[in-house]
Each structure stands twice: as structure tokens, then as C-alpha cells.
Amino acid sequence: MKHGASRREESERLHARARAFARAFEEGRAPPEAFDALACDLARFQAAYVPGYARLCSARALDPATFRRAADAPAVPQEAFKLARVFAFDDGDATATFRTSGTTGAARGVHAMRTTETYDLASVAFARHTLTRGLPARVPVLVLGPAPRELPDASLAHMIARFVEVFGEPASEEETYFVTDGVLDLEALDRRVARLVVEERNGVLVMATSFALVHVLDALGDATFPMPRGTRVMHTGGYKGRSRELDPAELRRDVARAFGVGEADIACEYGMTELTSQFYEAVLVDPAAPHGVYLEPPWARVVPVDPETLAPVAGGEVGVARIEDLMNVDSAFCVLASDRVRSAGPGRFELLGRARGAPPRGCSIAIDDMLSSGVA
Amino acid sequence: MDREALGRLVSGASRLYARRDVWVSDLASTTGLSEAGVRLGFEHLEREVSDDDVARLSAWALSQGPADRVTVLLSATVFVAAFRALVLARIVAPEVVLRPSRRDPICARALVECMQDTSIRIEEGLDVASVDRGVIHAYGTDATLRAVEAAARVPVLGHGTGLGVCVVGGDPVAAGEAIARDVVAFDQRGCLSPRIVWVDGGARARDVAHALASALEASPVPRGVLSVDERGEARRWGESMRFAGQVWEGPWGAVGLTCAPDAVLGPPGRHVHVAPFATTPELRAALAPLARFVTTIGFQDGGLDPAALVPHARVVALGSMQRPPLDGPVDRRSAGVSSTDPRRCPAPTAR
């Protein structure tokens, strides 16, 4: 294990290389270097400074110095973020600490960041290419969620706050965030939307968790809540017992009806606390793409792997998501998620939902039942 | 139900036990246990009833109130649990209808045959919605229980899935060996089976983990077959344990050791997470999110009151977790389904 000032310098160099991917993408240039080159250097850095990752490598008799491809490096299961520190810097150097959800008292995964600059740059760059593509540079943004000060440890709140800053027209917090202390303020949302409609605004960005949309639908009943023309709706996250669950097609159909928008203007974002990058449904840039197919930015890949061997599955087969994220510089560049995915061609994957886990052959509780209850 | 009637049911269990060889092979294929594992499971079938048991069963029956019929739906239980389910049904009602598990109906059918009690009958493929009187005793996952409650026209007493945990504060070798006995029984597939072991002190935790792994490896009862999904879950859990600490693993199962009290559940099939705790509040905090699933605490020494950790859980000595007295349901939790206020929109901590 190496220590000292060189670690920070090494991290800075790797961040610079990662950001170069995002900048090149924004400027329409080719990636500045091979994905595998940076991936292998990240794996070497993380094996040097994250003891758990060093253990994962040594358990498989892997020498990170010999890595030539991203696929050579082992993935860190999401659950590891709940059990151990997954960051390559001293505790006091964290500038942001994001935590996964969980019921009160449940172990929560922790993703600490020494800097959020890389996160902000990459998330805005890819959102501009996908989420806000075709919208005016700045639009009214409506967030069906709380202001970030209510959730300082939620990466989603951080990301949404950045998007409000970058893509949003100037507006007060009350006109932007419509959940306070856990309560959705539909009247305030109604007032803001009514003004936008009267002003005949064209282009509005709505960002919400999937369960917040269900709460809106439940509150509306059969009523509708027409949004201004050109409204785009992004939703994300699972339900985890926070509302009734709707399958994605049903949610999309009901939101489209309630808000008076086309289904192609409702898209899902796929992200997680343990990652720095996000993925968006391809329908945002390709109206012919089916919902459920997601785009990868050039700095992140989703590889379906066999859950037992962790080796990539054959093309077109379903596996669990091994996510290689070059923006995860100081933590784990490769994360083993618990979602089922299938390749949908270069740069695309189909998200098939969380692996349901083994059905019980007895009355011992299944991992999946525990997860469904919010105890992660 | 009088002592004599209960005695007939217990005699039925004894007859089943005496003829157990007939079913071992079939049960091994339906349960996933090894044949030795099935035989060990039969050793956990209650074949005696004490006066204390009768008194406690009567008290439980009184708490339930009488019913003219109990319909028993068995979905997910260990195979010998069918016996207790039938006793609990018969003790509150003169008529019992049993719908065995589709996947694992063998023991339930054999028990009914051996009990020779004309008030108990089997109805395969029974439609829950068709039950128009009495009560339903349902055994299964939360999802199954929700479905039964949604479809039922009569009251439902649900028995969900759960888990056992251990709290160790004494001799690590004795603890490891005793916990292994509780893990091996039913390959950890019972709601009493220990899945997580909290140990007072990091050094002792290491010793317990090592002793447990050695005992599991030396067990004369081979582990049964893991499903494809379970093997995937085991691999993922093992990688998490390896990242966070240490893993002992082999064809016998796996023991993971981490250095903080937070626990991550592995799949059933002999996967045990051993974690240390330093103080009772720390243990309480680690247990809190799991508490509503915990049916049993296996306990050894330590300066704390284990009964206060999870009030509804049984507290028993290590090595005895799979042998609760015949005093009512093994799981003392009450089932319930949460409701959601549509106006209340919880904070988006999805990530």
C-alpha cells in the first residue's frame, strides 16, 4: 500500500484524464485516450490505496500491474459500500459523502468524494447530450423532490441541484422544489405550472423520483394536470416501499395522460450512489428506440455478466450489470450492481430490473424480500 | 382440543418418523437438502408433547379464539414444519383443510396420512377466494401473504419468512461448533436458522468465525444443492465479504468476517456473516433494521439482556435454535401489510 503526497497527485492526474473524456464529448471530439488505458490505471490506483480492492485482486491472484483491459479488473459489489470504506483518500479529505437509501437504522452504502468537480462535469455533459437535447439552453425546472439542503447526503439531490443551476431559468427554491419535509405540495406545483401555461412557455424540465410521480398520480386520481408544451419528464429510482409500484410502461402511460405529454418525452435515468455517471433512456435522442434501452456515455460501460462466474455473458443474453465508470476515480471504477441487463448494441443496454434473487426453499427470508422492504 | 387428540397428532408424527426412509430421496429432490440433510431434518420433527407444551398450546389457542374451520396454506416452510402448522390449526378448529406447497408437498401429505385424523383433509390447488368460513393460516413470503390477504374473504393469520441471529460473548470455539449445528439443520433454510452472528469483540469474532468455518467444514451432513440464483447470490456476497474483511469458503458453505457491526445477508445454504460489536448500543443499532424479521436469537454469555434486543424473538442457547418447544408458532411475529398515504411523498433517498 503506497501513501503520501503522491497519492493525491496521482488522483489529480487521473481526475484530469477522466474529465478530458467529458470535455471531449461536449466538444464533439473523439475520446482523448482508450477506455481500457484509463480503466487499468484506475484499477491500479484503487488497488494501491483501497485495501478492500487489493484483497479482491489478491484473492483471484490478480496483479493489477498486468491489467491490459478494463475486463481484467474485478468489480466491487454494491454491498461492499455498506460494509467498508471504498475510497482512496483520508477520511478528512472528503468534500461530499453520499449515502444510499435505507430504512431507519439500516446500513447505508457510502460513496465519499474528494472532489465533486468530475461528477458535476460528467453528469452535466451527458445530460446536455440526452436529457435536455432539443430544449432551450435554460428552461423552467420543476423538481418533484426536496431541495438539496434537505438531503445533503443524497447523490440524486446533488445531481438535480446541479441540473437546476445549469439548465434552469432563475427561480426561487419554492418555485423549483415541490416536496418539503416529505410532503408533496401539489398546490404550489399547480400555481407554477399555471403561470407557465399562461405565459405559453415552450420547454419545461420535470425531474422526479418514480415514486413521487406515483404520489402525484394518486393525488390526481382521474384528473389531469396539463403541463406546458415541450415538457420533458425525467424520473429515476425504484419504489422501495415508498409508494405503490407501477411497471415502467404503466407509469409512463399514466404520467403522459396526467401531464398531457407524449410518452417519448418521458424518460428514465439510471444511476446509483455508488457511481459517478448516469445513463438515460435512448428514446431521448432516438425516437425509434424502445423504452428500457439506455445510452452509455463514452466514459462508462454496462457489461452483462454471469452472476456466478462474473464473466461477460454471450451477446444478447441477460446478465447482472458490471458497470465500468471512468469517473469513479477515487472509489471503485468497476461496480457490480444488482440489476439485470442485456446488451442492446454498441453504447446501449437494456435494463431489465433488479435481479429478483432466489425464491426461498423454506421459510428463511430471501435476500430479495429483505431488499424489497428497504433493508438494504 | 384435548390432550388425547393432540397425542394422536403426535403419534402420527412418530409414525411418519418411523417410516421416514420412504420419503428421504424424494424430499432431497424437492427441498434441495442432501439425503443426510433430510434425515437430520426428520430429527427435528416433534414426536413428544409435554404437559407444559399442552398448557402453552392451549393458551395460544385461547388467544386466537375458536374457529369452525382452519384452512392451512403451506407455501414456504422447512419440510417438517407442516406438523406444527397442522397442530396449530387443529387446536383451534374441529375441521382443518390443508393446501400443501406445490413445490414441496411430500411431508405434508405423508403427515396427514400418518395422523389418521378424519378432521384433517387435503385440498390440492385450493382457491383462497373460495374459502368462505373459518380462518386461514398462511405460511409464505411477504408477497405470498399479501396475495392471500388480498384474495381472502375470511381472516388470515400470516406467518412470513424470517431469520435467526446469534449474539456471542463467551467461548468462541464452543460458540462456533454450536452455531454450526443450527446452520446445518435445514441448510439454513428455516426462519429460525442463524444467518448473522454478532460477537462481542473483534478478536473473539475472528475466533468464532474460524471455529464456525471449521465446524461447518467438518460437518458429517453434506450441504445440499444450491439453485443457480443462490449460487449467484453466494458469489456476490462472498465478494462483498472479501472486500470488507475475510471469507472462509468451500463446498460446505462460507463464513464471512468483517470488522464493523453492519451486516449483509447472504443467501440460505450455509452462508454466515460474523461481525463484531463493542457495545450494546452498537449491537442494538446493527440489529434494528433487521429486527422485524428476526424470529430467534441464539445467545451465549455477554453482559446484556438478549430478550430486550428483539422483544418478539425467542432467545435460546446456541445449538438449540432449531428446536423450539411446541408452544405455538415458531415465529412469534404478527404479520401485517403497510399502507401508504398518497399525499405523503417520502424524500427521494433512492440514491
Boltz contact constraints between the chains, C-beta under 6 A:
constraints:
  - contact:
      token1: [A, 52]
      token2: [B, 243]
      max_distance: 6.0
  - contact:
      token1: [A, 55]
      token2: [B, 242]
      max_distance: 6.0
  - contact:
      token1: [A, 56]
      token2: [B, 242]
      max_distance: 6.0
  - contact:
      token1: [A, 56]
      token2: [B, 243]
      max_distance: 6.0
  - contact:
      token1: [A, 59]
      token2: [B, 242]
      max_distance: 6.0
  - contact:
      token1: [A, 77]
      token2: [B, 236]
      max_distance: 6.0
  - contact:
      token1: [A, 77]
      token2: [B, 239]
      max_distance: 6.0
  - contact:
      token1: [A, 77]
      token2: [B, 240]
      max_distance: 6.0
  - contact:
      token1: [A, 79]
      token2: [B, 240]
      max_distance: 6.0
  - contact:
      token1: [A, 79]
      token2: [B, 264]
      max_distance: 6.0
  - contact:
      token1: [A, 80]
      token2: [B, 240]
      max_distance: 6.0
  - contact:
      token1: [A, 80]
      token2: [B, 243]
      max_distance: 6.0
  - contact:
      token1: [A, 80]
      token2: [B, 244]
      max_distance: 6.0
  - contact:
      token1: [A, 82]
      token2: [B, 262]
      max_distance: 6.0
  - contact:
      token1: [A, 83]
      token2: [B, 244]
      max_distance: 6.0
  - contact:
      token1: [A, 83]
      token2: [B, 258]
      max_distance: 6.0
  - contact:
      token1: [A, 83]
      token2: [B, 264]
      max_distance: 6.0
  - contact:
      token1: [A, 84]
      token2: [B, 244]
      max_distance: 6.0
  - contact:
      token1: [A, 101]
      token2: [B, 349]
      max_distance: 6.0
  - contact:
      token1: [A, 101]
      token2: [B, 350]
      max_distance: 6.0
  - contact:
      token1: [A, 103]
      token2: [B, 289]
      max_distance: 6.0
  - contact:
      token1: [A, 105]
      token2: [B, 288]
      max_distance: 6.0
  - contact:
      token1: [A, 105]
      token2: [B, 289]
      max_distance: 6.0
  - contact:
      token1: [A, 106]
      token2: [B, 289]
      max_distance: 6.0
  - contact:
      token1: [A, 107]
      token2: [B, 262]
      max_distance: 6.0
  - contact:
      token1: [A, 145]
      token2: [B, 348]
      max_distance: 6.0
  - contact:
      token1: [A, 146]
      token2: [B, 347]
      max_distance: 6.0
  - contact:
      token1: [A, 151]
      token2: [B, 347]
      max_distance: 6.0
  - contact:
      token1: [A, 154]
      token2: [B, 349]
      max_distance: 6.0
  - contact:
      token1: [A, 155]
      token2: [B, 351]
      max_distance: 6.0
  - contact:
      token1: [A, 156]
      token2: [B, 348]
      max_distance: 6.0
  - contact:
      token1: [A, 156]
      token2: [B, 351]
      max_distance: 6.0
  - contact:
      token1: [A, 179]
      token2: [B, 345]
      max_distance: 6.0
  - contact:
      token1: [A, 182]
      token2: [B, 346]
      max_distance: 6.0
  - contact:
      token1: [A, 182]
      token2: [B, 347]
      max_distance: 6.0
  - contact:
      token1: [A, 184]
      token2: [B, 345]
      max_distance: 6.0
  - contact:
      token1: [A, 209]
      token2: [B, 348]
      max_distance: 6.0
  - contact:
      token1: [A, 209]
      token2: [B, 350]
      max_distance: 6.0
  - contact:
      token1: [A, 212]
      token2: [B, 345]
      max_distance: 6.0
  - contact:
      token1: [A, 215]
      token2: [B, 342]
      max_distance: 6.0
  - contact:
      token1: [A, 215]
      token2: [B, 345]
      max_distance: 6.0
  - contact:
      token1: [A, 218]
      token2: [B, 342]
      max_distance: 6.0
  - contact:
      token1: [A, 219]
      token2: [B, 342]
      max_distance: 6.0
  - contact:
      token1: [A, 237]
      token2: [B, 350]
      max_distance: 6.0
  - contact:
      token1: [A, 242]
      token2: [B, 346]
      max_distance: 6.0
  - contact:
      token1: [A, 243]
      token2: [B, 340]
      max_distance: 6.0
  - contact:
      token1: [A, 272]
      token2: [B, 351]
      max_distance: 6.0
  - contact:
      token1: [A, 273]
      token2: [B, 351]
      max_distance: 6.0
  - contact:
      token1: [A, 307]
      token2: [B, 232]
      max_distance: 6.0
  - contact:
      token1: [A, 308]
      token2: [B, 231]
      max_distance: 6.0
  - contact:
      token1: [A, 308]
      token2: [B, 232]
      max_distance: 6.0
  - contact:
      token1: [A, 308]
      token2: [B, 235]
      max_distance: 6.0
  - contact:
      token1: [A, 358]
      token2: [B, 227]
      max_distance: 6.0
  - contact:
      token1: [A, 358]
      token2: [B, 229]
      max_distance: 6.0
  - contact:
      token1: [A, 358]
      token2: [B, 230]
      max_distance: 6.0
  - contact:
      token1: [A, 358]
      token2: [B, 233]
      max_distance: 6.0
  - contact:
      token1: [A, 358]
      token2: [B, 267]
      max_distance: 6.0
  - contact:
      token1: [A, 360]
      token2: [B, 76]
      max_distance: 6.0
  - contact:
      token1: [A, 360]
      token2: [B, 161]
      max_distance: 6.0
  - contact:
      token1: [A, 361]
      token2: [B, 32]
      max_distance: 6.0
  - contact:
      token1: [A, 361]
      token2: [B, 189]
      max_distance: 6.0
  - contact:
      token1: [A, 362]
      token2: [B, 78]
      max_distance: 6.0
  - contact:
      token1: [A, 362]
      token2: [B, 189]
      max_distance: 6.0
  - contact:
      token1: [A, 362]
      token2: [B, 190]
      max_distance: 6.0
  - contact:
      token1: [A, 363]
      token2: [B, 76]
      max_distance: 6.0
  - contact:
      token1: [A, 363]
      token2: [B, 77]
      max_distance: 6.0
  - contact:
      token1: [A, 363]
      token2: [B, 161]
      max_distance: 6.0
  - contact:
      token1: [A, 363]
      token2: [B, 190]
      max_distance: 6.0
  - contact:
      token1: [A, 363]
      token2: [B, 191]
      max_distance: 6.0
  - contact:
      token1: [A, 364]
      token2: [B, 163]
      max_distance: 6.0
  - contact:
      token1: [A, 364]
      token2: [B, 189]
      max_distance: 6.0
  - contact:
      token1: [A, 364]
      token2: [B, 190]
      max_distance: 6.0
  - contact:
      token1: [A, 364]
      token2: [B, 191]
      max_distance: 6.0
  - contact:
      token1: [A, 364]
      token2: [B, 193]
      max_distance: 6.0
  - contact:
      token1: [A, 364]
      token2: [B, 268]
      max_distance: 6.0
  - contact:
      token1: [A, 365]
      token2: [B, 161]
      max_distance: 6.0
  - contact:
      token1: [A, 365]
      token2: [B, 162]
      max_distance: 6.0
  - contact:
      token1: [A, 365]
      token2: [B, 163]
      max_distance: 6.0
  - contact:
      token1: [A, 365]
      token2: [B, 293]
      max_distance: 6.0
  - contact:
      token1: [A, 367]
      token2: [B, 233]
      max_distance: 6.0
  - contact:
      token1: [A, 367]
      token2: [B, 265]
      max_distance: 6.0
  - contact:
      token1: [A, 367]
      token2: [B, 267]
      max_distance: 6.0
  - contact:
      token1: [A, 369]
      token2: [B, 141]
      max_distance: 6.0
  - contact:
      token1: [A, 369]
      token2: [B, 142]
      max_distance: 6.0
  - contact:
      token1: [A, 370]
      token2: [B, 265]
      max_distance: 6.0
  - contact:
      token1: [A, 375]
      token2: [B, 289]
      max_distance: 6.0
